[in-house]
């Protein structure tokens, strides 16, 4: 997108917002499919997630690789085949995969995790997906940990040749700022490293998500998490209409997916709650 086109779109947003159209206007259909994290719909690493997703009306599922307890069982061919069959039967796609267990067994320090990440690339290839989420929270938090950040950079440098060869992206999801994420990407020096952006996490960490999106730009973000912890979409503090407008302004495409995560109030049924979230997100982001 040229600077002239960017400014023209910005002026259009300002004009329509001033006329009171902000709540219904979108810059155009974002080319994104909507899925959900399997752990957020009560089916972590479970082929049953696809049937729940079908009932909700989702396009896809982000599949969790598993836990330390089950030795990241998504590496097992039989479980992979069960997921592929469930996906085919439900017509709900496998959107991407995630290694959530890195929050408990840190990639920044535990030697086992290097093999986990390497093996997850093979799983992604078997599933024909492009993105693997690497989680950096709890025990794996990189904030105020320069030594941990340095170790992560060195480990990523070792695994990226394999990711590049198989055309797989490793997405960093963390509480780091856009600037810190870009520093890691630049130091690793591989197009297979990008940011897995979660708006709620970034806001909770104290960042302005609109500025962050613009700073990262369309090419540094591989996929999106959409959530309001403990609340339905539209009932939290994030301005999803403004976020959708900003994504449209930077011409964001990523890998073509965004995932709804942890957006339910207490005692809200999963299917009806996620149907609300799906409808709200489509309206906010201008998706038919």
Phi and psi in degrees as a GROMACS rama.xvg file:
@    title "Ramachandran Plot"
@    xaxis  label "Phi"
@    yaxis  label "Psi"
@TYPE xy
-77.7555  163.192  UNK-2
-61.5038  -37.6917  UNK-3
-61.9408  -42.6896  UNK-4
-64.9335  -40.2488  UNK-5
-61.0433  -47.5291  UNK-6
-65.7129  -36.9832  UNK-7
-62.8973  -43.4954  UNK-8
-65.7039  -40.301  UNK-9
-61.4107  -42.1015  UNK-10
-64.732  -36.8198  UNK-11
-63.6631  -44.4079  UNK-12
-59.7524  -46.108  UNK-13
-61.5639  -42.3634  UNK-14
-64.4452  -48.5727  UNK-15
-68.6661  -34.9893  UNK-16
-63.158  -41.3962  UNK-17
-65.3651  -25.0304  UNK-18
-89.0118  0.279636  UNK-19
90.1965  15.2573  UNK-20
-95.9132  5.54994  UNK-21
-57.832  -37.5318  UNK-22
-74.3558  -13.9317  UNK-23
-124.178  -11.2493  UNK-24
-90.977  138.731  UNK-25
-130.893  150.467  UNK-26
-68.8457  -5.13586  UNK-27
137.325  165.412  UNK-28
-64.6101  121.445  UNK-29
-74.0925  134.807  UNK-30
-80.5943  59.6989  UNK-31
-127.884  139.115  UNK-32
-92.8287  154.622  UNK-33
-113.992  124.45  UNK-34
-125.262  -166.149  UNK-35
-146.299  155.052  UNK-36
-75.4203  132.8  UNK-37
-61.3238  -31.5235  UNK-38
-71.0977  -22.1704  UNK-39
-84.0388  -13.5026  UNK-40
-112.513  22.0001  UNK-41
76.2031  21.1491  UNK-42
-137.131  51.005  UNK-43
-63.0669  125.22  UNK-44
56.3682  28.9271  UNK-45
-120.445  124.909  UNK-46
-57.3453  -20.4874  UNK-47
-62.7536  -14.5564  UNK-48
-60.5567  -31.0451  UNK-49
-70.1466  -34.7106  UNK-50
-69.9477  -40.1006  UNK-51
-62.2891  -43.5268  UNK-52
-62.3736  -37.3509  UNK-53
-63.715  -41.9362  UNK-54
-63.3334  -36.5402  UNK-55
-70.993  -36.4485  UNK-56
103.778  18.4064  UNK-57
-76.53  156.951  UNK-58
-83.8831  -29.0429  UNK-59
-158.931  179.456  UNK-60
-134.036  135.984  UNK-61
-91.5712  122.466  UNK-62
-97.9433  129.831  UNK-63
-81.6211  136.168  UNK-64
-68.8079  -19.905  UNK-65
119.775  -164.771  UNK-66
-126.326  172.27  UNK-67
-60.2105  -38.0311  UNK-68
-61.0325  -39.5284  UNK-69
-101.538  15.6333  UNK-70
57.9859  43.9878  UNK-71
45.2829  66.2158  UNK-72
-65.8437  -10.1054  UNK-73
-66.3892  -9.97624  UNK-74
-74.508  -11.7476  UNK-75
-79.9176  126.122  UNK-76
-55.3596  -36.9092  UNK-77
-63.3887  -41.591  UNK-78
-70.2436  -35.5284  UNK-79
-60.8176  -44.8618  UNK-80
-64.7956  -36.0307  UNK-81
-63.7826  -39.18  UNK-82
-68.9833  -41.5468  UNK-83
-62.789  -40.1325  UNK-84
-67.1707  -42.775  UNK-85
-64.1852  -37.9271  UNK-86
-63.5186  -45.027  UNK-87
-64.3413  -43.5046  UNK-88
-67.8523  -32.4496  UNK-89
-92.6376  -14.8418  UNK-90
63.2949  17.0405  UNK-91
-96.6561  126.38  UNK-92
-81.3454  155.982  UNK-93
-81.8495  116.753  UNK-94
-87.6115  -45.2923  UNK-95
-167.311  176.88  UNK-96
-127.01  164.71  UNK-97
-142.712  146.916  UNK-98
-111.488  81.9686  UNK-99
-69.5883  -23.4884  UNK-100
-67.351  -12.5809  UNK-101
-63.2344  -20.5979  UNK-102
-65.1764  -28.0389  UNK-103
-103.895  -31.5703  UNK-104
-118.551  95.481  UNK-105
-68.9864  132.211  UNK-106
-64.5155  -27.3053  UNK-107
-75.8051  -8.19546  UNK-108
-145.723  -29.1869  UNK-109
-87.1849  122.656  UNK-110
-63.9435  -25.221  UNK-111
-63.1352  -28.1499  UNK-112
-70.5995  -21.8186  UNK-113
-62.9641  -41.992  UNK-114
-68.5927  -37.5826  UNK-115
-56.9002  -48.1097  UNK-116
-66.3177  -42.2557  UNK-117
-60.4177  -45.4044  UNK-118
-66.8728  -32.7287  UNK-119
-64.0685  -27.6475  UNK-120
-64.4671  -40.105  UNK-121
-65.0086  -39.4158  UNK-122
-64.7007  -43.4773  UNK-123
-58.7234  -40.323  UNK-124
-66.3201  -40.3498  UNK-125
-63.6376  -33.8783  UNK-126
-86.3945  -7.19335  UNK-127
59.3319  44.7768  UNK-128
-117.013  162.782  UNK-129
-105.335  -17.0469  UNK-130
-125.092  136.729  UNK-131
-119.997  122.902  UNK-132
-83.4307  126.338  UNK-133
-107.467  116.609  UNK-134
-89.5504  133.6  UNK-135
-127.494  66.356  UNK-136
-129.062  176.693  UNK-137
51.2691  -116.761  UNK-138
-69.0753  -15.5001  UNK-139
-105.733  11.9642  UNK-140
-61.3357  134.472  UNK-141
-100.219  -3.82943  UNK-142
-64.4399  135.82  UNK-143
54.5307  33.1745  UNK-144
-135.338  74.3526  UNK-145
-61.4451  -34.7735  UNK-146
-66.8546  -42.6181  UNK-147
-63.5674  -41.919  UNK-148
-62.6105  -41.0029  UNK-149
-64.1755  -41.0336  UNK-150
-65.3608  -40.0982  UNK-151
-61.4799  -43.3427  UNK-152
-59.2129  -44.3829  UNK-153
-66.8517  -38.739  UNK-154
-68.2676  -39.0988  UNK-155
-65.3594  -36.8635  UNK-156
-60.6737  -33.8878  UNK-157
-75.5581  -30.1734  UNK-158
-96.0911  -19.5145  UNK-159
-64.166  -30.927  UNK-160
-57.3583  -38.8274  UNK-161
-67.8095  -43.7659  UNK-162
-61.7277  -41.9295  UNK-163
-62.8696  -43.6696  UNK-164
-61.0611  -37.5425  UNK-165
-96.6261  5.62378  UNK-166
59.2971  48.5993  UNK-167
-116.761  139.92  UNK-168
-104.104  134.192  UNK-169
-100.18  116.591  UNK-170
-100.989  122.473  UNK-171
-86.4208  118.014  UNK-172
-111.188  119.133  UNK-173
-155.807  -179.002  UNK-174
-92.2577  9.82241  UNK-175
-72.0733  159.461  UNK-176
-78.548  168.542  UNK-177
-57.5711  -43.0161  UNK-178
-60.7002  -42.9419  UNK-179
-68.7214  -37.5619  UNK-180
-62.4595  -44.5145  UNK-181
-64.6243  -33.8561  UNK-182
-61.8763  -44.3604  UNK-183
-63.4985  -46.2272  UNK-184
-57.9005  -46.5005  UNK-185
-66.7966  -37.8184  UNK-186
-72.9563  -35.7299  UNK-187
-67.8478  -38.472  UNK-188
71.8307  37.1345  UNK-189
-135.9  138.501  UNK-190
-70.8703  -8.60268  UNK-191
-84.7854  -1.59984  UNK-192
-107.892  123.141  UNK-193
-140.896  -177.054  UNK-194
-100.224  131.267  UNK-195
-94.6116  103.403  UNK-196
-90.5678  128.53  UNK-197
-120.048  111.726  UNK-198
-63.7387  -41.2443  UNK-199
-66.0409  -43.8656  UNK-200
-61.1313  -42.7372  UNK-201
-66.2378  -41.3131  UNK-202
-64.1454  -42.0094  UNK-203
-64.9796  -27.7211  UNK-204
-81.3876  -3.4128  UNK-205
98.8011  12.2443  UNK-206
-96.93  152.842  UNK-207
-83.5377  108.512  UNK-208
-66.7385  -30.137  UNK-209
-66.3622  -45.4546  UNK-210
-63.7387  -38.3123  UNK-211
-62.9239  -45.4139  UNK-212
-59.1888  -45.6132  UNK-213
-65.712  -38.0378  UNK-214
-68.088  -42.8301  UNK-215
-69.8388  -40.4107  UNK-216
76.2159  174.57  UNK-217
-67.4101  -28.9385  UNK-218
-88.3191  -13.7471  UNK-219
-95.2507  -8.86352  UNK-220
-107.7  126.514  UNK-221
-96.2587  -32.5208  UNK-222
-162.007  166.93  UNK-223
-127.457  140.934  UNK-224
-103.634  133.475  UNK-225
-117.499  116.212  UNK-226
-159.633  160.417  UNK-227
-137.983  96.6014  UNK-228
-50.2902  119.358  UNK-229
76.7253  7.42688  UNK-230
-138.968  153.05  UNK-231
-70.6104  153.289  UNK-232
-59.3162  136.882  UNK-233
95.144  -10.7676  UNK-234
-113.381  6.57921  UNK-235
-102.518  -156.113  UNK-236
-100.95  -10.3  UNK-237
-79.7225  141.079  UNK-238
-92.9056  91.6088  UNK-239
-70.377  -27.3769  UNK-240
-65.1142  -45.3636  UNK-241
-65.6078  -38.9307  UNK-242
-62.5386  -44.4769  UNK-243
-61.5226  -41.5988  UNK-244
-61.5481  -41.5566  UNK-245
-68.1832  -40.3458  UNK-246
-61.1719  -39.1041  UNK-247
-67.2179  -38.8982  UNK-248
-60.5792  -40.0029  UNK-249
-87.2576  4.0273  UNK-250
60.0851  45.0881  UNK-251
-70.0982  137.607  UNK-252
-131.493  -37.6036  UNK-253
54.7063  -140.361  UNK-254
-92.2234  6.79934  UNK-255
92.8395  7.86022  UNK-256
-131.185  149.914  UNK-257
-139  148.843  UNK-258
-121.309  129.835  UNK-259
-80.1793  134.291  UNK-260
-139.93  138.454  UNK-261
44.5701  56.6081  UNK-262
-127.234  61.9677  UNK-263
-135.42  139.639  UNK-264
-80.4617  159.522  UNK-265
-56.3185  132.842  UNK-266
72.0255  5.89223  UNK-267
-78.4491  127.605  UNK-268
-58.3699  141.851  UNK-269
-60.8315  -49.4116  UNK-270
-63.4551  -51.8939  UNK-271
-67.1142  -37.2415  UNK-272
-62.802  -45.0123  UNK-273
-73.8372  -26.4808  UNK-274
-65.029  -40.0626  UNK-275
-60.2439  -48.7242  UNK-276
-60.1835  -41.2794  UNK-277
-62.8955  -47.0383  UNK-278
-64.1873  -41.863  UNK-279
-64.0714  -42.2791  UNK-280
-66.6923  -41.426  UNK-281
-59.5975  -42.6911  UNK-282
-67.3239  -42.8686  UNK-283
-65.4911  -38.7313  UNK-284
-99.4854  4.89135  UNK-285
66.7652  38.6237  UNK-286
-106.016  129.472  UNK-287
